[in-house]
Amino acid sequence: MADRLSTLSILLFAGLAGLVPAACSSVGSINEERSIGRQLDDTNASVAIKSAMLRSEGFALDGVDVEVTEGIALLTGRVPREDDRLMAECLAWSSVAVRNVANEIEIGSGQGFRDRARDAEITARVNGRLISDRAVRSINFNVETRNGRVYLLGVARNRGELERASSHAALVEGVQEVVSYVRISGVPTNLPARGERRAEACAGEANPGVESGGGAPNSGPQLLGGPETR
């Protein structure tokens, strides 16, 4: 009896030992596409840009939502004037971590409670579908919804994964349109230099002193492509 218990203990230990490397490998692969440095840059950039908007005098930017993922700053919400919309885009270039800006801000009055609740429900359902699909690494995607329009951000391992994620979003009830700002891992993109885009957004003028931190980003520069609407 003692020999059998000893044998079982050895087999159990060996099995657990075999699981440890596999688990570590799995954890390592989760963040393979979205590095910790990139995520920190994105978080810091989001906070800095929103803070700059709230401090901006003479512009009504409190209704603008900012979400930075993989270096792309998605701007949504509503502002009363076109000047406000343009200034929001200018301020979005204030962080060195931002490689591209998607200005989806609308002109007009803000959303009501029911509209916000509906959008939040759509976001939750899209995330649920992504999580349930083993062929999609949901941790690499960020989902934002505004007025029934779903925005996908992040990085996909290949185009097939991106298409699956877009299809999941399109199948959720209430979704009017799916817009993808997802980067495909390993696929190079050709964009104008960041300085050119920044100068264009700010009408050739220097940004109004909102550079976040002033230091180099935690991750290397990654140029992102434009939207892909499904």
N, C-alpha and C positions, 0 to 999 in steps of 0.2 A: 504494500500500500504506500509506504514511504517513498519507494522508488518511483511509483506512478506519479505521485504528487511532485516529486523532484523533476521528473521529465516534463510534466505539464507546466511547471514554473519556468523551465528553460525555454519551452516553446512559446509561452506567453511573452516572456521577456524579449525573445528574438523577434516576435511579431510586432511588439511595440517599438522596438529599436528600428525596425524597417519602416514604420509609419512616420517616425520623426523626420528623416530627410525629405520624405515625400511632402509632409506638411510644410516644412520650411521652404521647399521648392515652390509649393503652391502660393504661399504668402509672398515670396519674392516675385512671382510672375504677376500677381495682382497689380503691383505698382510699376510693372515694367514699362507700360506706355505712359502713365502719368506719374512722373517722378515726384518725390517729396519736395525737392527744391522748386519744381514748377508749381506745385500746389500752394506752397508758401508764397511764392511770387504773386500768384493769382489772388490769394486772400488779401495780401497787403495792398495790392493794386486796387481791388474793389473798395476797401475801406478808405484809401487815400483819395480816390476819385470822388466817392460820395461825400466825403468831408469837404473837399474843395468845392463841390456844387453847393453845399449848404452854406458855405462861407462867401459864395459869390454874390456881391452886391449889385443890385439893379437887374437881376435875372431871377425868374421864378422856376427853380430847378428842384424844388422839394418833391415834385411828383414824378421824378425820374428814378427808375430802378436800374442799378448797375450790377452786372454779373460778369466776372472775368473768369474764363476757363481756357486753359492752354494758351494763354496770351491774347485771346480775343475778348474784347470788351463789348458785351451786348448791352445796349441801352434801350430800355422800353419805358412805357408810361406816356403821360400826356403833359404838355406844356401849353401855355396860352398863346405864345408867339413863335414865329419862325426864328427870330433872334435867339430865343431861349434854346431852341433845338440845336442851333448851330454852336452856341456856346457850350452846351453839354458835350457835343462831339469834340470840341477843342480841348475841353478839360479832360476828356477821356484819354488823350494822348499825354497827359502829365506824368504818367508812370513809365519808367524805362522798361517795365515788364510787358507792356502792351505792344503787341506786334500788329494788331489790326483792330478796327473798330466797326461794329455793326450798329448803325444808328437806325433803330426801329421806333423812334419816338414819334408820337402823333400829336397833332395840334388840336386842342379842344379841351373840354371839361374832363375831369378825372372819372375813374371807374366807380360804380356803386358797389355796395356790399355784396349783392347777389352775383354780380359779374366776377368779383374777386373770388368768391366762394366756388363758383363754377370752374374758374381757371385752376384753383387749387385742387379741386377734385380730378380734373383732367390730368394734371401733373402727377398726382398720386396713382392714377390708373395706368398711365404710360410707364411710370417707374416700376409698377407691379408687373407689367407685361415683360419689361426688359429683364427684371430679376428672375422671372420664371423661365426664361429662355436660356438654356445652358450654352447655346451657341453664341450668346452675346455676353461680353464681359461688362456688365452694367456699371461697375465701379468707374469705368473710364468715360461714362456719359453723364452729362448734366442736362436736365430737362427744365425748361421754363415755358410757361403758357401765358399768353396775353390775348384777351378777347377771342378765345377759341383757336388762336394760332399757336402752334407748338414749335418751340425753338430747341433744336438739339445741338449741344456743344460738347467738346471733348476730343477724343481720339479713338478711331476704330483700327483694329488690327488689319483689316482688309476691306475692300469695297463690299464684299458680300455681307460682312457684319453690319456695315453702315446701312445697307439696303434692308436688312432684317429689322434693325432698330427703327428706321423710317416707316416700315410697314406696320410695325407694332403701334406706333404713334397714330398713324392714319386710321387704324381700325377702332380707335377709342371713340365712343359716342360723344358728339359735341365738338370734335376737332374739325375746324374749317380748313386748315392748311398746315403743312409741316415744312419748316424751313431748317435746313441743316447747315451749321457752321462747323462741322466735324472735320478734323484733320485725319487723313489716312496715314497710318504709320509707315514710314519709309518712302512716301511719295513726295518728291520735291515740289515746291510751289514757287512761282515767279511773281513777286509783287514789287511795286516801286519801293524805293528806299524809305525807311521809316521817317526820316527827316522830311522827305517830300510830302508824304501823306499828312504829317503833322502840320507843316507849313500851309498846305492846302486847306486843311480843316480850320485853321486859325486865320485864314485870309492873309497869310504871309507874315503875321505878327507873332512875336514871341509869346509862349504860354504865360499866363499871368501868375507866375511864381507858385506853382503847386506841385513841383517835382517831388515825388515821394521818396524820402530817405536820402536821395542823392547818391546812393551807392550802386554797385553793380548788382544785377539780379542773381538769385541763387541758382538759376538754371541757365543754360546757354540759349542764345537767340533761336527762335523757331518761327519762321514765317508761315502764316496760315492762309489758306485759300478763301475765296468768297463763298457766298451762300449757294446751296443746292436745294432748290425748292421741289418738293414732291407733291 
